[in-house]
């Protein structure tokens, strides 16, 4: 009797079937992961602008564009950034419209709003499954 070398056809077919089944479950989960990561990156980008925003408002200057708070560009790899603020009231917001993202979050917005008391609140219009903690989705109206 000779020694058998290699795999049989049935063994190879079983391996291919197992890989196919795993891919069926893994790809949708990976897509959700990518969407959540893009929303989190958007929050991080606009959170970095809170300190310059506070500085400009505390100096008594109104903010009408992202350049007013030192943002080099209104568009980054993750966001189209908007910023508005009124020095007399201290109220304002920094917003991000998400770019280059998976379909469920593409074009959605994340907004940091500054209250009269000087606190910050985060809201978003992405679905709850993609929203990061501390930035709840706004209810649909």
VOGU-3710 file (C-alpha; in Angstrom, 3 decimals, decimal comma):
1> xxxxxxxxxx> 0,000/0,000/0,000  1,341/3,398/-1,007  1,444/6,464/1,235  -1,226/9,027/0,451  0,019/12,594/-0,184  -2,121/15,766/-0,197  -5,774/16,331/0,496  -8,748/14,630/-1,044  -11,308/16,603/-3,031  -13,946/16,206/-0,325
11> xxxxxxxxxx> -11,600/17,613/2,340  -10,914/20,664/0,194  -14,628/21,193/-0,455  -15,376/21,046/3,276  -12,713/23,681/3,992  -14,090/25,967/1,262  -17,628/25,568/2,647  -16,491/26,425/6,189  -14,670/29,546/4,941  -17,792/30,575/3,004
21> xxxxxxxxxx> -19,991/30,209/6,084  -17,570/32,233/8,223  -17,392/34,985/5,585  -21,198/35,184/5,499  -21,215/36,282/9,134  -17,949/38,211/9,243  -18,453/40,660/6,355  -21,597/42,390/7,709  -19,979/42,687/11,149  -16,868/44,228/9,585
31> xxxxxxxxxx> -19,007/46,755/7,715  -20,693/47,760/11,004  -17,274/48,076/12,615  -16,085/50,375/9,814  -19,182/52,585/10,179  -18,789/52,854/13,970  -15,095/53,675/13,559  -15,872/56,458/11,074  -18,423/58,055/13,442  -15,956/57,841/16,328
41> xxxxxxxxxx> -13,276/59,475/14,160  -15,700/62,283/13,325  -16,385/62,894/17,030  -12,639/62,930/17,717  -11,980/65,467/14,951  -14,558/67,971/16,140  -13,735/67,380/19,815  -10,218/68,573/19,084  -11,717/71,935/18,077  -13,437/72,570/21,427
51> xxxxxxxxxx> -10,436/74,287/23,035  -9,827/76,728/20,147  -13,595/77,383/20,045  -13,602/78,223/23,766  -10,577/80,466/23,325  -12,160/82,484/20,509  -15,511/82,815/22,317  -13,808/83,887/25,560  -11,910/86,580/23,653  -15,276/88,034/22,594
61> xxxxxxxxxx> -15,129/87,064/18,926  -18,058/85,524/17,062  -17,392/82,398/15,014  -18,889/82,074/11,559  -16,669/79,409/9,945  -14,241/76,625/10,909  -11,323/78,911/10,004  -12,429/81,122/12,894  -11,326/78,445/15,352  -8,082/77,561/13,656
71> xxxxxxxxxx> -9,261/74,625/11,542  -6,825/74,511/8,633  -9,564/73,330/6,285  -13,303/72,910/6,449  -12,934/69,453/4,898  -10,840/66,579/6,264  -10,642/62,895/5,385  -13,593/62,175/7,669  -15,648/65,382/7,831  -16,933/68,550/6,337
81> xxxxxxxxxx> -16,658/70,780/9,396  -18,968/73,653/10,264  -18,670/76,016/13,223  -20,829/78,841/14,510  -20,809/80,731/17,762  -21,907/83,989/19,334  -19,547/85,542/21,852  -22,222/87,611/23,595  -24,265/84,540/24,557  -21,469/81,958/24,586
91> xxxxxxxxxx> -23,671/79,572/22,621  -22,375/77,809/19,520  -21,771/74,524/17,784  -19,172/72,544/15,888  -20,566/70,100/13,349  -19,282/67,347/11,115  -20,939/65,877/8,042  -19,358/62,437/7,634  -17,445/61,751/4,393  -15,810/58,664/2,848
101> xxxxxxxxxx> -17,815/56,255/5,000  -19,907/53,112/4,620  -23,481/53,691/3,432  -25,296/53,671/6,790  -23,350/56,703/8,081  -22,363/58,520/4,872  -23,685/62,083/4,908  -24,887/61,871/8,527  -23,949/64,553/11,028  -22,318/64,754/14,439
111> xxxxxxxxxx> -22,708/68,017/16,361  -21,071/69,348/19,510  -23,184/72,147/20,992  -21,931/74,633/23,588  -24,565/75,715/26,092  -24,935/79,058/27,797  -23,366/77,581/30,942  -20,264/76,592/28,953  -20,918/72,842/28,847  -20,773/70,717/25,731
121> xxxxxxxxxx> -23,374/68,248/24,434  -22,936/65,816/21,568  -25,766/64,724/19,277  -25,878/62,813/16,037  -28,391/61,610/13,476  -26,742/58,223/12,836  -28,588/55,087/13,899  -28,164/54,065/17,536  -26,069/51,012/16,627  -23,376/53,267/15,106
131> xxxxxxxxxx> -23,425/56,120/17,647  -20,567/56,238/20,164  -21,271/56,387/23,876  -21,771/59,932/25,075  -23,174/61,031/21,710  -26,756/59,793/21,553  -28,743/59,879/18,318  -31,446/62,515/18,083  -34,963/61,091/17,859  -36,460/61,115/14,386
141> x> -39,234/63,642/14,016
//
